[in-house]
Amino acid sequence: MKKKEKKKKIQPSPTPPPPPPKKKKLPDQEQKAIQIQAWWRGTLVRRTLLHATLRAWIIQEWWKMTLAKLLEKRKRAALESYAQQERAVVKLQSLVRIWHIRQRYCRLLHAAHIIQLYWRWHNCHSRGFFQGSYDLTASHLGLELEIFLGSQICQITDCIPFPIKS
């Protein structure tokens, strides 16, 4: 196999560019006028750049303020939403606690009613008794009865004369 070898061709160096033409020397007054014009153009450009920079700065500050207001509005909305959710949660918790307490109260009230019912029945049936006395004479029969039913007392006094006719 033969290797192909590339041969580099040596190119002649490019011709140097022609030297810039020499400026003609202007008269002294024209040179000073050109300097003044260049200064004035530079001043105008600097003034224009300063105005553009100030306008850009004003727009940037306005935009920063607008973004800050928007961020503050979003923060406030998020805070109000959070506060409203917290109030709703507290309200729900309060209602659930009230419901549990009311259920317990109703159970206790029902138990108290049952206890009172049985106590009153027991009191009425176990505490009631009679106590009395009588006085028998030849002409009449005198009776005095006291009936105790719970906390109530009933007194009966009667006199039955003799002879009893049928």
C-alpha positions in Angstrom: 0.0 0.0 0.0 1.1 3.4 -0.8 0.5 6.2 1.5 -0.7 9.3 0.0 1.3 12.3 1.1 0.0 15.7 0.8 2.4 18.2 -0.3 2.0 21.6 1.1 2.3 24.3 -1.3 4.1 27.3 -0.1 2.1 30.3 -0.9 3.7 33.6 -1.2 2.8 36.0 1.7 0.0 38.4 0.9 0.9 41.8 0.0 0.8 44.3 2.8 -2.0 46.8 2.7 -1.0 50.2 1.4 -0.2 52.7 4.1 -3.1 55.1 5.0 -2.9 58.3 3.2 -1.3 61.0 5.2 -3.7 63.6 6.5 -3.3 67.0 5.3 -2.5 69.4 8.0 -5.4 71.8 8.4 -5.1 75.4 9.3 -5.1 76.1 13.1 -8.6 77.7 13.2 -10.2 74.7 11.4 -8.5 72.3 13.7 -9.9 74.2 16.7 -13.3 74.3 15.2 -13.2 70.5 14.7 -12.1 70.1 18.3 -15.1 72.2 19.5 -17.5 70.3 17.3 -16.2 67.0 18.6 -16.5 68.2 22.2 -20.1 69.4 21.5 -21.0 66.1 19.8 -19.6 64.2 22.8 -21.5 66.4 25.2 -24.7 65.8 23.3 -24.1 62.0 23.2 -23.3 62.0 27.0 -26.4 64.0 27.7 -28.5 61.7 25.6 -27.0 58.7 27.3 -27.7 60.3 30.7 -31.3 60.9 29.8 -31.7 57.4 28.5 -30.1 56.0 31.7 -32.4 58.1 33.9 -35.5 57.0 32.0 -34.4 53.4 32.3 -33.8 53.8 36.0 -37.2 55.4 36.5 -38.9 52.5 34.6 -36.9 50.0 36.6 -37.9 51.6 39.9 -41.5 51.7 38.8 -41.4 48.0 37.9 -39.8 47.1 41.2 -42.5 49.1 43.0 -45.2 47.3 40.9 -43.7 43.9 41.7 -43.4 44.8 45.4 -47.1 45.8 45.5 -48.1 42.6 43.6 -46.1 40.5 46.0 -47.6 42.3 49.0 -51.1 41.8 47.6 -50.4 38.1 47.1 -49.0 37.8 50.7 -52.1 39.6 52.1 -54.4 37.3 50.1 -52.6 34.2 51.3 -52.7 35.5 54.9 -56.4 36.3 54.7 -57.1 32.9 53.2 -55.1 31.2 56.0 -56.9 33.3 58.6 -60.3 32.4 57.1 -59.4 28.7 57.1 -58.2 29.0 60.7 -61.5 30.6 61.7 -63.4 27.9 59.9 -61.4 25.2 61.6 -61.9 26.7 65.0 -65.6 27.1 64.3 -65.9 23.4 63.3 -63.9 22.3 66.4 -66.2 24.4 68.5 -69.3 22.9 67.0 -68.0 19.3 67.3 -67.2 20.0 71.0 -70.6 21.4 71.6 -72.2 18.4 69.9 -70.2 16.0 72.1 -71.0 17.9 75.2 -74.7 18.1 74.3 -74.8 14.3 73.7 -73.2 13.7 77.0 -75.6 16.1 78.7 -78.6 14.4 77.2 -77.3 11.0 78.3 -76.8 12.2 81.8 -80.2 14.0 81.8 -81.9 10.7 80.7 -80.0 8.8 83.4 -81.1 11.4 86.0 -84.7 11.0 84.8 -84.5 7.3 85.2 -83.0 7.5 88.6 -85.6 10.0 89.7 -88.4 7.8 88.4 -87.1 4.8 90.3 -86.5 6.8 93.4 -90.0 8.3 93.4 -91.5 4.8 92.9 -89.4 3.4 95.6 -90.1 6.3 97.9 -93.9 6.1 97.3 -94.1 2.3 97.7 -91.7 1.8 100.6 -92.2 4.9 102.8 -96.0 5.1 103.0 -97.6 3.9 106.2 -100.6 4.5 108.4 -100.6 5.7 112.0 -103.7 6.3 114.0 -105.7 6.0 117.1 -109.3 5.6 118.1 -111.5 6.4 121.1 -114.5 4.2 121.7 -117.2 5.5 124.1 -120.8 4.5 124.7 -122.2 7.1 122.4 -119.6 7.4 119.6 -116.4 6.1 117.9 -113.6 8.7 117.4 -111.0 8.0 114.8 -107.7 9.8 114.1 -105.7 8.6 111.1 -102.4 9.9 109.6 -101.4 8.5 106.2 -97.8 9.2 105.2 -97.0 8.9 101.4 -93.5 10.1 100.7 -93.3 13.7 101.7 -97.1 14.2 101.9 -99.1 13.7 105.1 -102.9 13.2 105.1 -104.8 13.5 108.4 -108.3 12.2 108.8 -110.3 12.8 111.9 -113.9 11.5 112.2 -116.5 10.9 114.9 -119.2 8.3 114.3 -122.2 8.5 116.7 -124.0 5.4 118.2 -126.5 3.7 117.8 -125.9 3.0 114.1 -129.3 2.5 112.5 -129.4 0.2 109.5 
